[in-house]
Amino acid sequence: MTLKICVAQLNYCVGDMPGNAQKIIAAARSAYQDGARLVLTPELAICGYAAEDLFLRTSFIQACDDAVNLVARELAGLKGLTVVVGTPTSGDADSSVTGLRTKSLAVQQRHNAARVLREGHVVASYAKRELPNYQVFDERRYFAPGEGVCVFDAGEGDDAVKVGLLICEDAWFEAPAQLARQAGAELLAVINASPFHVGKGNERELMMQSRVRATSLPMVYAHLVGGQDEIVFEGHSFALQADGELAGRAVSFKEKLFFVQAQRAQAAIKLVADTVPQRSPEADLWDALVLGVRDYLGKNGFPGAILGLSGGIDSALVLAIAVDALGADKVRTVMMPSPYTADISWIDAREMAERMQVRYDEISIVPQFEAFKASLAGEFAGLKEDTTEENIQARIRGVFLMALSNKFGAIVLTTGNKSEMATGYCTLYGDMAGGFAVIKDLLKTTVFKLARWRNENDPYGTGSQPIPERIITRPPSAELRADQTDQDSLPPYEVLDAILQRYMENDESIDSLIAEGFDRAVVERVTQLIKVNEYKRRQAPIGIRVSHRSFGKDWRYPVTNKFRA
């Protein structure tokens, strides 16, 4: 007995139900030709994940029902093929294709669900039982928990296997899998849309190993791939034997029809699949950033990207990511020197643009800066220059970049990192002006580490060692006043980032940080900066989430706030 299973690890787009349906149809037909008789799509594949408040719209759920109908009709002639389609639902539906249309959403509960389709009919349905409501998840806002169990037959005759269906979070709890086992399941199929952060793929495999060992059932884990606003899904679908041994693993960050053979050996099911090797955290991180940029621009229809290239490490890294994501012909850079721009910044910016083969322009901001100072001279009479004049320079650059964006349609990629966002070492309407914050969730120490990794690797064939060494080794500076370095205003990044990881990402208290040996004055200063700059972060563009806690959906703190601990 052999049942061939296909995981349609594809890049679905939120709200494009007809397009997502066609992707599923094409994948199912291809898989069927290759002998597969069970096709698994990821969680909410028909509408994309996560659709947020679109789930609250009656017309949206109806469009999802229509798309599932289309999939069922188009695949009705493929005898013996079973397709699991992740979709939101508004209540029970009958088993006919036409019966899927929503009757009255006002009196029905919405579910994060899946329809099991065979030969034009819904043969089973399942509603997700465990609804996550932490980190980026907000599923209890949109869905009611399911209560049932879904075990269905896949394959025919001697090849038939009883498959227990779970949806994502269900598999992180013991009860849903055990209920499927008690209902006769021989194999667990888990469909998922689990956002990426560094190390998450390994966490999933370890957790699912404990689940299969507890149930003594093998598992096929079907996962989404693609970027959706600030979230990235990395694929990395896999299969596990009943004892937890890895049976196969799909490629990460790429679309893939991942095939798994389920073979019955006596009373047990053994799985056979290809396995790609484990990857380094830096490789995952790079691919996540590249995919996030490519999908944000591609799915929103931007013709290209533009960024300010300063000769510093942050803009250099963003440029390398953008070129890997889009190609050099779709990326434009602008160097905007001020009176404080060092000669080496000009030299290094020009060299990097040449290495990356992107368009490079230089527009001096000196005339505009002098004009602003002259206009404000009366108001500022008798006052020393300070951050006000520094911010004027940053805002002039923001105006130039946004003007070019408006004229030519390219989106401005901002270049600020997480360390800056945390402490407010960034300028509203200046370097924060733009449409997409590529490295918003990278601590400065990670920026340096990733820059070195990219100089040693060329994963997309766009050029080796794109970042001049001096950009990596010279002390970072905003170059907004004479002889300025970041450490004039901030603690050393090794210290700052360690505090941010513990306080912001892991919710450790000020007292616990001090007890671990951090200087009290430094801790209190950094945590105060985090607090007082919340208003800035509320006005920042969205950016790619790559840690388990980013500034965005993971971080919801009030701007007006007296709490300190």
DORO-350115 format. One record per residue (C-alpha): residue number from 1; x, y, z. Coordinates in steps of 0.001 Angstrom, whole numbers, plus 500000, padded with zeros to 6 digits. Example, Ala and Ser with C-alpha at 12.3 -4.5 7.8 and 13.67 -1.06 7.14 Angstrom:
2
<romar 1,<512300,495500,507800>>
<romar 2,<513670,498940,507140>>
# end
This chain:
565
<romar 1,<500000,500000,500000>>
<romar 2,<501302,503464,499064>>
<romar 3,<499527,506816,499269>>
<romar 4,<501324,509702,497606>>
<romar 5,<500712,513021,499357>>
<romar 6,<501464,516471,497959>>
<romar 7,<501954,519569,500097>>
<romar 8,<501128,522638,497999>>
<romar 9,<503702,524893,499683>>
<romar 10,<502781,527943,497628>>
<romar 11,<502793,531729,497921>>
<romar 12,<499165,532779,498270>>
<romar 13,<498015,536420,498266>>
<romar 14,<495588,537841,500804>>
<romar 15,<492266,538713,499203>>
<romar 16,<493038,537165,495809>>
<romar 17,<490608,534301,496154>>
<romar 18,<490298,533614,492398>>
<romar 19,<494072,533657,491990>>
<romar 20,<494645,531464,495036>>
<romar 21,<492014,529023,493784>>
<romar 22,<493745,528771,490419>>
<romar 23,<497055,528108,492162>>
<romar 24,<495482,525266,494110>>
<romar 25,<493815,523856,491003>>
<romar 26,<497042,523932,488991>>
<romar 27,<499021,522367,491841>>
<romar 28,<496423,519634,492365>>
<romar 29,<496330,518738,488686>>
<romar 30,<500117,518586,488516>>
<romar 31,<500304,516509,491687>>
<romar 32,<497602,514166,490374>>
<romar 33,<499607,513589,487188>>
<romar 34,<502570,512702,489408>>
<romar 35,<500489,510118,491230>>
<romar 36,<499415,512051,494320>>
<romar 37,<495964,511269,495667>>
<romar 38,<496004,513637,498634>>
<romar 39,<496846,517344,498296>>
<romar 40,<497261,519535,501373>>
<romar 41,<497086,523318,501170>>
<romar 42,<498201,525525,504066>>
<romar 43,<495996,527203,506631>>
<romar 44,<493578,529739,505065>>
<romar 45,<495184,529173,501667>>
<romar 46,<492052,530197,499767>>
<romar 47,<492187,533772,501128>>
<romar 48,<495792,534123,502276>>
<romar 49,<496998,534672,505820>>
<romar 50,<496306,536904,507637>>
<romar 51,<493320,538775,506242>>
<romar 52,<492693,540647,509511>>
<romar 53,<489432,542636,509529>>
<romar 54,<488556,541426,506045>>
<romar 55,<487319,538361,507929>>
<romar 56,<484559,540554,509360>>
<romar 57,<483116,541349,505940>>
<romar 58,<480221,539226,504693>>
<romar 59,<481308,539643,501092>>
<romar 60,<484810,538385,501907>>
<romar 61,<483592,535093,503383>>
<romar 62,<481217,534650,500460>>
<romar 63,<484093,535177,498033>>
<romar 64,<486045,532488,499895>>
<romar 65,<483092,530106,499556>>
<romar 66,<482926,530875,495835>>
<romar 67,<486619,530117,495454>>
<romar 68,<486284,526776,497265>>
<romar 69,<483346,525977,494973>>
<romar 70,<485567,526711,491994>>
<romar 71,<488306,524397,493258>>
<romar 72,<485778,521619,493856>>
<romar 73,<484198,521969,490403>>
<romar 74,<487494,522154,488518>>
<romar 75,<488912,519069,490251>>
<romar 76,<485698,517035,490222>>
<romar 77,<486858,514850,487344>>
<romar 78,<490062,513684,489044>>
<romar 79,<488898,510335,490374>>
<romar 80,<490193,509399,493791>>
<romar 81,<491837,512770,494489>>
<romar 82,<491275,514346,497900>>
<romar 83,<492168,518015,498397>>
<romar 84,<492257,519810,501756>>
<romar 85,<491616,523538,501329>>
<romar 86,<492221,525956,504177>>
<romar 87,<489441,528555,504257>>
<romar 88,<487428,530748,506618>>
<romar 89,<483862,529563,507055>>
<romar 90,<480715,530965,508564>>
<romar 91,<479138,527762,509810>>
<romar 92,<478288,524284,508635>>
<romar 93,<477825,523611,504945>>
<romar 94,<476276,520637,503227>>
<romar 95,<478325,518289,501071>>
<romar 96,<477309,519631,497674>>
<romar 97,<479398,522159,495824>>
<romar 98,<476569,524688,495604>>
<romar 99,<475795,524274,499293>>
<romar 100,<478967,526077,500293>>
<romar 101,<477606,529599,499797>>
<romar 102,<477117,531486,503046>>
<romar 103,<473445,531943,503959>>
<romar 104,<473549,534467,506795>>
<romar 105,<476799,535553,508400>>
<romar 106,<474927,537657,510898>>
<romar 107,<473717,534596,512766>>
<romar 108,<476565,532213,512115>>
<romar 109,<479966,531904,513743>>
<romar 110,<483111,532285,511694>>
<romar 111,<485752,529571,511859>>
<romar 112,<489319,529165,510725>>
<romar 113,<488571,525944,508916>>
<romar 114,<489345,523476,506168>>
<romar 115,<487166,521740,503606>>
<romar 116,<488055,518243,502452>>
<romar 117,<487069,517989,498778>>
<romar 118,<486659,514916,496636>>
<romar 119,<485168,514686,493147>>
<romar 120,<483156,517899,493475>>
<romar 121,<481869,517352,497010>>
<romar 122,<482798,518358,500525>>
<romar 123,<483373,515026,502234>>
<romar 124,<484509,516503,505551>>
<romar 125,<485000,519840,507301>>
<romar 126,<487097,520873,510261>>
<romar 127,<487216,524047,512351>>
<romar 128,<490381,524979,514219>>
<romar 129,<490005,524313,517928>>
<romar 130,<492941,526231,519422>>
<romar 131,<492975,529924,518445>>
<romar 132,<496239,531752,519165>>
<romar 133,<496007,535252,520612>>
<romar 134,<499625,536225,521269>>
<romar 135,<502536,537795,519361>>
<romar 136,<501168,538652,515894>>
<romar 137,<498109,536432,516292>>
<romar 138,<494646,537840,516920>>
<romar 139,<492443,534928,515920>>
<romar 140,<489935,535227,518741>>
<romar 141,<488935,538574,517297>>
<romar 142,<487769,536849,514125>>
<romar 143,<486953,533211,514831>>
<romar 144,<485109,530974,517236>>
<romar 145,<486892,527777,518272>>
<romar 146,<485830,524537,516680>>
<romar 147,<484692,521554,518708>>
<romar 148,<484768,518622,516354>>
<romar 149,<487239,516036,515107>>
<romar 150,<488000,515366,511460>>
<romar 151,<489244,511995,510247>>
<romar 152,<488796,511271,506543>>
<romar 153,<489860,508591,504076>>
<romar 154,<492486,509458,501467>>
<romar 155,<493338,507082,498656>>
<romar 156,<491280,504133,497483>>
<romar 157,<491076,500440,498245>>
<romar 158,<494213,499018,499791>>
<romar 159,<495916,502411,499466>>
<romar 160,<493385,504199,501680>>
<romar 161,<494671,505888,504822>>
<romar 162,<492647,507433,507620>>
<romar 163,<493947,510987,507986>>
<romar 164,<493405,513108,511070>>
<romar 165,<493247,516802,510178>>
<romar 166,<494585,519561,512443>>
<romar 167,<495131,523264,511827>>
<romar 168,<498347,524891,513049>>
<romar 169,<497929,525735,516761>>
<romar 170,<495908,522554,517284>>
<romar 171,<499109,520554,516951>>
<romar 172,<500811,522524,519748>>
<romar 173,<498289,521110,522226>>
<romar 174,<497846,517488,523206>>
<romar 175,<494063,517081,523006>>
<romar 176,<493297,517662,519295>>
<romar 177,<495837,515092,518097>>
<romar 178,<494758,512547,520705>>
<romar 179,<491118,512996,519703>>
<romar 180,<492037,512371,516072>>
<romar 181,<493903,509224,517095>>
<romar 182,<490931,508007,519133>>
<romar 183,<488711,508595,516090>>
<romar 184,<490836,506181,514083>>
<romar 185,<493468,508364,512448>>
<romar 186,<496544,506563,511115>>
<romar 187,<498296,509737,509966>>
<romar 188,<498190,513370,511114>>
<romar 189,<497952,516105,508482>>
<romar 190,<498636,519564,509910>>
<romar 191,<497995,522612,507715>>
<romar 192,<499738,525771,508886>>
<romar 193,<500420,529476,508509>>
<romar 194,<503027,530099,511185>>
<romar 195,<505008,533372,510865>>
<romar 196,<508778,533181,510633>>
<romar 197,<511253,534329,513184>>
<romar 198,<514850,533202,513475>>
<romar 199,<514901,529654,514802>>
<romar 200,<511148,529070,514424>>
<romar 201,<511564,526230,511913>>
<romar 202,<513566,524157,514363>>
<romar 203,<511101,524984,517149>>
<romar 204,<508264,523622,515024>>
<romar 205,<510058,520393,514228>>
<romar 206,<510890,519803,517891>>
<romar 207,<507330,520472,519028>>
<romar 208,<505844,518252,516333>>
<romar 209,<508273,515476,517281>>
<romar 210,<506781,515479,520771>>
<romar 211,<503302,515401,519263>>
<romar 212,<503903,512360,517058>>
<romar 213,<505635,510503,519859>>
<romar 214,<502681,511145,522166>>
<romar 215,<500212,509802,519597>>
<romar 216,<502440,507207,517887>>
<romar 217,<501195,508631,514579>>
<romar 218,<503306,509966,511696>>
<romar 219,<502715,513521,510542>>
<romar 220,<502803,515603,507378>>
<romar 221,<503200,519301,508177>>
<romar 222,<502074,521600,505345>>
<romar 223,<503243,525183,505626>>
<romar 224,<502707,528472,503832>>
<romar 225,<505443,530447,502073>>
<romar 226,<505521,534152,501221>>
<romar 227,<505494,537680,502577>>
<romar 228,<502382,539464,503862>>
<romar 229,<502967,543026,505025>>
<romar 230,<505399,542693,507956>>
<romar 231,<505066,538905,508290>>
<romar 232,<507028,536288,506370>>
<romar 233,<506214,532579,506086>>
<romar 234,<509191,530405,505223>>
<romar 235,<507691,527164,503950>>
<romar 236,<509908,524496,505508>>
<romar 237,<507130,521891,505295>>
<romar 238,<508184,518513,506661>>
<romar 239,<507184,514958,507475>>
<romar 240,<507858,512991,510668>>
<romar 241,<507737,509290,511431>>
<romar 242,<505659,508089,514354>>
<romar 243,<508775,507926,516545>>
<romar 244,<509704,511538,515767>>
<romar 245,<512392,510791,513221>>
<romar 246,<512515,513238,510331>>
<romar 247,<511154,511641,507179>>
<romar 248,<511552,514634,504873>>
<romar 249,<511852,518400,504722>>
<romar 250,<510958,520857,501972>>
<romar 251,<512997,523831,500851>>
<romar 252,<512561,527083,502765>>
<romar 253,<511427,530442,501331>>
<romar 254,<510474,528984,497949>>
<romar 255,<507318,527579,496417>>
<romar 256,<507407,523816,496218>>
<romar 257,<505178,520854,495575>>
<romar 258,<506543,518681,498351>>
<romar 259,<505742,514986,497925>>
<romar 260,<505531,512424,500716>>
<romar 261,<504952,508695,500231>>
<romar 262,<502880,507049,502961>>
<romar 263,<503678,503332,502965>>
<romar 264,<501946,500775,505131>>
<romar 265,<504394,498366,506719>>
<romar 266,<502345,495782,508569>>
<romar 267,<500115,497897,510852>>
<romar 268,<502245,501050,510790>>
<romar 269,<502542,503933,508331>>
<romar 270,<506043,504883,507222>>
<romar 271,<506739,508135,505379>>
<romar 272,<509317,508687,502646>>
<romar 273,<510283,512099,501264>>
<romar 274,<513249,514142,500122>>
<romar 275,<515103,516113,502765>>
<romar 276,<516892,519423,502375>>
<romar 277,<519595,520120,504983>>
<romar 278,<519245,522434,507943>>
<romar 279,<520282,526011,507272>>
<romar 280,<522207,528616,509216>>
<romar 281,<520269,531343,511051>>
<romar 282,<521903,533946,508811>>
<romar 283,<520768,532165,505641>>
<romar 284,<517201,532018,506947>>
<romar 285,<517329,535636,508030>>
<romar 286,<518625,536808,504662>>
<romar 287,<516016,534873,502704>>
<romar 288,<513250,536163,504977>>
<romar 289,<514258,539764,504350>>
<romar 290,<514604,539208,500612>>
<romar 291,<511216,537487,500380>>
<romar 292,<509589,540168,502525>>
<romar 293,<510815,542935,500206>>
<romar 294,<510000,541061,497009>>
<romar 295,<506454,540203,498041>>
<romar 296,<505631,543585,499552>>
<romar 297,<506608,545374,496368>>
<romar 298,<505330,542681,494017>>
<romar 299,<501944,542102,495621>>
<romar 300,<501325,545849,495954>>
<romar 301,<502405,546699,492425>>
<romar 302,<505415,548932,493058>>
<romar 303,<507708,549141,489999>>
<romar 304,<510863,549410,492073>>
<romar 305,<512560,550810,495147>>
<romar 306,<514566,553888,496042>>
<romar 307,<516726,554509,499090>>
<romar 308,<519148,557001,500483>>
<romar 309,<522673,555582,500328>>
<romar 310,<524806,557242,502975>>
<romar 311,<527987,555215,502971>>
<romar 312,<526912,553692,506304>>
<romar 313,<526224,550099,507260>>
<romar 314,<522417,550265,507485>>
<romar 315,<521759,551662,504018>>
<romar 316,<524426,549344,502602>>
<romar 317,<522664,546303,504004>>
<romar 318,<519246,547475,502787>>
<romar 319,<520684,548008,499295>>
<romar 320,<522130,544492,499188>>
<romar 321,<518795,543016,500315>>
<romar 322,<516849,545083,497788>>
<romar 323,<519061,544041,494873>>
<romar 324,<518831,540370,495847>>
<romar 325,<515045,540752,496084>>
<romar 326,<514313,542853,493012>>
<romar 327,<517337,542942,490742>>
<romar 328,<519628,545922,490179>>
<romar 329,<517441,547405,487446>>
<romar 330,<514596,548018,489923>>
<romar 331,<516659,549707,492631>>
<romar 332,<517768,553344,492669>>
<romar 333,<520073,554986,495197>>
<romar 334,<520583,558628,496069>>
<romar 335,<523508,560062,498027>>
<romar 336,<522520,563360,499682>>
<romar 337,<525634,564891,501246>>
<romar 338,<525467,567588,503895>>
<romar 339,<528225,569864,505214>>
<romar 340,<529170,567055,507623>>
<romar 341,<529414,564183,505138>>
<romar 342,<532883,562661,505252>>
<romar 343,<534805,562052,502036>>
<romar 344,<534984,558344,502796>>
<romar 345,<531176,558215,502871>>
<romar 346,<531050,559505,499278>>
<romar 347,<533737,557056,498224>>
<romar 348,<532145,554039,499915>>
<romar 349,<528627,554849,498688>>
<romar 350,<529845,555173,495093>>
<romar 351,<531803,551947,495349>>
<romar 352,<528883,549965,496713>>
<romar 353,<526507,551297,494069>>
<romar 354,<529045,550271,491433>>
<romar 355,<529413,546806,492939>>
<romar 356,<525638,546367,492968>>
<romar 357,<525294,547947,489496>>
<romar 358,<522386,550151,490547>>
<romar 359,<521528,553676,489501>>
<romar 360,<523334,556152,491726>>
<romar 361,<522723,559892,491958>>
<romar 362,<524141,562614,494173>>
<romar 363,<521962,565519,495309>>
<romar 364,<523543,567924,497781>>
<romar 365,<521322,569140,500596>>
<romar 366,<523682,572005,501494>>
<romar 367,<521680,574769,499726>>
<romar 368,<518408,573667,501310>>
<romar 369,<520020,573322,504739>>
<romar 370,<521467,576831,504558>>
<romar 371,<518112,578176,503372>>
<romar 372,<516300,576581,506324>>
<romar 373,<518832,578011,508770>>
<romar 374,<518516,581455,507212>>
<romar 375,<514736,581341,507385>>
<romar 376,<514809,580325,511046>>
<romar 377,<517711,582592,512076>>
<romar 378,<515434,585141,513705>>
<romar 379,<513556,582538,515684>>
<romar 380,<516746,580775,516765>>
<romar 381,<518751,583915,517559>>
<romar 382,<521012,583440,520586>>
<romar 383,<520451,579662,520686>>
<romar 384,<523125,577036,520054>>
<romar 385,<522778,574484,517271>>
<romar 386,<521531,571135,518543>>
<romar 387,<519438,568202,517357>>
<romar 388,<517078,570675,515710>>
<romar 389,<519590,571382,512958>>
<romar 390,<520461,567705,512750>>
<romar 391,<516809,566820,512199>>
<romar 392,<516419,569486,509516>>
<romar 393,<519074,567698,507473>>
<romar 394,<517327,564346,507830>>
<romar 395,<513986,565904,506876>>
<romar 396,<515404,567531,503756>>
<romar 397,<516589,564104,502662>>
<romar 398,<513156,562659,503393>>
<romar 399,<511515,565310,501230>>
<romar 400,<513886,564564,498338>>
<romar 401,<513313,560817,498517>>
<romar 402,<509535,561159,498751>>
<romar 403,<509523,563574,495809>>
<romar 404,<511394,561050,493685>>
<romar 405,<509014,558336,494883>>
<romar 406,<505972,560412,493933>>
<romar 407,<507370,561288,490519>>
<romar 408,<508566,557839,489481>>
<romar 409,<506407,555463,491562>>
<romar 410,<509215,553618,493330>>
<romar 411,<508678,552978,497025>>
<romar 412,<511141,554466,499506>>
<romar 413,<512860,551819,501601>>
<romar 414,<513842,553196,504996>>
<romar 415,<517121,552077,506495>>
<romar 416,<516616,552328,510265>>
<romar 417,<517330,549331,512475>>
<romar 418,<515686,548024,515652>>
<romar 419,<518245,549550,518002>>
<romar 420,<517467,552973,516561>>
<romar 421,<513725,552393,516602>>
<romar 422,<513884,551332,520241>>
<romar 423,<515808,554381,521439>>
<romar 424,<514422,557025,519094>>
<romar 425,<517787,557503,517373>>
<romar 426,<515879,558372,514205>>
<romar 427,<514048,561393,512833>>
<romar 428,<510325,561656,512261>>
<romar 429,<509639,562789,508681>>
<romar 430,<513350,562372,508003>>
<romar 431,<515132,559017,507876>>
<romar 432,<511843,557450,509051>>
<romar 433,<510045,558762,505934>>
<romar 434,<509233,555988,503502>>
<romar 435,<506990,553083,502689>>
<romar 436,<508726,549950,503957>>
<romar 437,<511263,549464,506757>>
<romar 438,<513415,546547,505627>>
<romar 439,<515671,546122,508684>>
<romar 440,<513281,547533,511273>>
<romar 441,<513528,544309,513310>>
<romar 442,<517325,543867,513129>>
<romar 443,<519390,544934,516112>>
<romar 444,<522511,546859,515135>>
<romar 445,<524796,544002,516140>>
<romar 446,<522786,541738,513832>>
<romar 447,<523144,544299,511037>>
<romar 448,<526914,543959,511225>>
<romar 449,<526765,540172,511466>>
<romar 450,<524435,539887,508492>>
<romar 451,<526539,542270,506404>>
<romar 452,<529563,540050,506933>>
<romar 453,<527518,536953,506082>>
<romar 454,<526344,538510,502825>>
<romar 455,<529909,539432,501870>>
<romar 456,<530840,535776,502291>>
<romar 457,<527791,534409,500435>>
<romar 458,<526046,535220,497168>>
<romar 459,<522721,533341,497413>>
<romar 460,<521017,535125,494502>>
<romar 461,<523957,535571,492144>>
<romar 462,<523842,539364,492237>>
<romar 463,<527479,539833,493151>>
<romar 464,<529847,538659,495848>>
<romar 465,<531143,540990,498570>>
<romar 466,<528709,543811,497803>>
<romar 467,<529523,545832,500930>>
<romar 468,<532928,547599,501051>>
<romar 469,<534866,546459,504088>>
<romar 470,<535323,549976,505408>>
<romar 471,<531547,550393,505682>>
<romar 472,<531524,547449,508082>>
<romar 473,<534586,548409,510116>>
<romar 474,<534302,552191,510509>>
<romar 475,<532457,553559,513594>>
<romar 476,<528800,554168,512696>>
<romar 477,<527690,557789,512454>>
<romar 478,<524597,559723,511422>>
<romar 479,<526956,562467,510134>>
<romar 480,<524633,565264,511178>>
<romar 481,<527312,567248,513021>>
<romar 482,<531078,567395,513003>>
<romar 483,<532961,564301,514208>>
<romar 484,<529748,562582,515283>>
<romar 485,<529487,558868,516125>>
<romar 486,<526508,556858,517345>>
<romar 487,<528230,556210,520654>>
<romar 488,<528114,559930,521450>>
<romar 489,<524415,559423,522150>>
<romar 490,<524020,555689,522771>>
<romar 491,<525777,552989,524806>>
<romar 492,<528026,550602,522839>>
<romar 493,<525768,548523,520616>>
<romar 494,<526841,545282,522288>>
<romar 495,<525511,546633,525580>>
<romar 496,<522476,548387,524106>>
<romar 497,<521335,545358,522127>>
<romar 498,<521780,543011,525073>>
<romar 499,<519511,545265,527145>>
<romar 500,<516956,545510,524323>>
<romar 501,<516850,541738,523900>>
<romar 502,<516188,541179,527566>>
<romar 503,<513877,544105,528292>>
<romar 504,<511961,544545,525041>>
<romar 505,<511978,541088,523489>>
<romar 506,<511864,538955,526639>>
<romar 507,<510018,541261,529081>>
<romar 508,<512704,541122,531775>>
<romar 509,<512449,543819,534429>>
<romar 510,<514842,546673,535092>>
<romar 511,<515779,545153,538454>>
<romar 512,<516595,541786,536896>>
<romar 513,<518879,543446,534336>>
<romar 514,<520729,545301,537047>>
<romar 515,<521002,542084,539063>>
<romar 516,<522629,540450,536023>>
<romar 517,<525387,543061,536095>>
<romar 518,<524228,545807,533759>>
<romar 519,<524998,549333,534938>>
<romar 520,<521964,550866,536589>>
<romar 521,<522360,554259,534915>>
<romar 522,<522671,552671,531474>>
<romar 523,<519653,550401,531993>>
<romar 524,<517482,553238,533255>>
<romar 525,<518531,555482,530400>>
<romar 526,<517870,552859,527714>>
<romar 527,<514502,551816,529124>>
<romar 528,<513483,555466,529442>>
<romar 529,<514378,555998,525769>>
<romar 530,<512227,553008,524820>>
<romar 531,<509309,554491,526726>>
<romar 532,<509477,558090,525525>>
<romar 533,<509904,557151,521851>>
<romar 534,<506748,555075,521532>>
<romar 535,<505079,557987,519728>>
<romar 536,<507759,557821,517022>>
<romar 537,<507329,554105,516470>>
<romar 538,<503571,554592,516006>>
<romar 539,<504406,556739,512968>>
<romar 540,<507038,554473,511455>>
<romar 541,<506411,552468,508270>>
<romar 542,<505761,548776,508664>>
<romar 543,<508763,546489,508342>>
<romar 544,<509706,542850,508184>>
<romar 545,<509325,540849,511392>>
<romar 546,<512209,538411,511921>>
<romar 547,<512415,538148,515724>>
<romar 548,<509920,536626,518120>>
<romar 549,<509011,540162,519225>>
<romar 550,<509118,543119,516887>>
<romar 551,<507910,546689,517133>>
<romar 552,<504508,546271,515523>>
<romar 553,<501802,543740,516275>>
<romar 554,<504004,542109,518914>>
<romar 555,<504454,545367,520820>>
<romar 556,<501334,547197,521960>>
<romar 557,<502275,549749,524584>>
<romar 558,<500442,552991,525354>>
<romar 559,<502118,556245,524361>>
<romar 560,<500873,557914,527553>>
<romar 561,<502316,555689,530255>>
<romar 562,<503765,556287,533736>>
<romar 563,<504778,552684,534488>>
<romar 564,<508497,552082,535027>>
<romar 565,<509850,548628,535889>>
# end
